[in-house]
Amino acid sequence: MTKPRAISPSLLSADFARLEDQIRLVEGAGADRLHLDVMDGNFVPNITFGPFIVKAIRRVAQAHLDAHLMIAKPHRFLEQFVEAGADTVIIHYEASEDLRRDLRTIRRLGAQPGVAINPDTDFDLLVPYLPDLDYVLIMSVFPGFGGQSFIADTLQNMRKAVARRSDAEYLIAVDGGVNRETLETVFATGIDIAIVGSGLFGAEDIPGRFRELRG
């Protein structure tokens, strides 16, 4: 039997007026991870939510929570997001002033450390930090807004991340423009998790779409 593909719903695309119901829908369909996009209007040109909302989601969600911090100087807020209930805290290579320090702080606080890279950042820059990582997030669009088109050049970063996994153990996820048209290409690289937002929550039948994407 073929193992189901790992799909992580991005709650930024959910209906926040019915957020608890939509979390229940995707968890009931089999989602065991939820992706939380945190934006500060500084590192990226958009604002979403902070630790308070993560804490509220934690109260209703059973799934593993991945907090993707698209914020400047993330070290200032690591403790707050861990205390709010994030299981994995993902910071951007481009935003951290001291990446190794920040990754080790996340682990010391009791969460799993992750790093995200933008489409124009070469995965090879992460190689010195791989022993400190549990999660690598390859951005296949430039962060800031949902619903963008997939950037095919980022497939090279996915392949590099997979090829380097013999050096360290980490999950590889892809975020941005992942939908029914791009999903096969993404998983063909050997990555572990596809993050899907509007391609999932924009469907009339959300559980059915989740099961379709999962394969």
URSULDA-V12363 format. One record per helix or strand of 3 or more residues. SS is the DSSP state (alpha for helix, beta for strand). FROM is the first residue (numbers start at 0). TO is the last residue. Records with the same first field share a line. If there is no record, write none. Layout:
SS=FROM-TO  FROM-TO
//
This chain:
beta=5-9  32-39  63-69  87-91  111-116  134-138  170-174  192-195
alpha=10-12  15-28  50-59  73-75  77-83  98-107  122-131  151-165  182-186  197-200  205-213
//
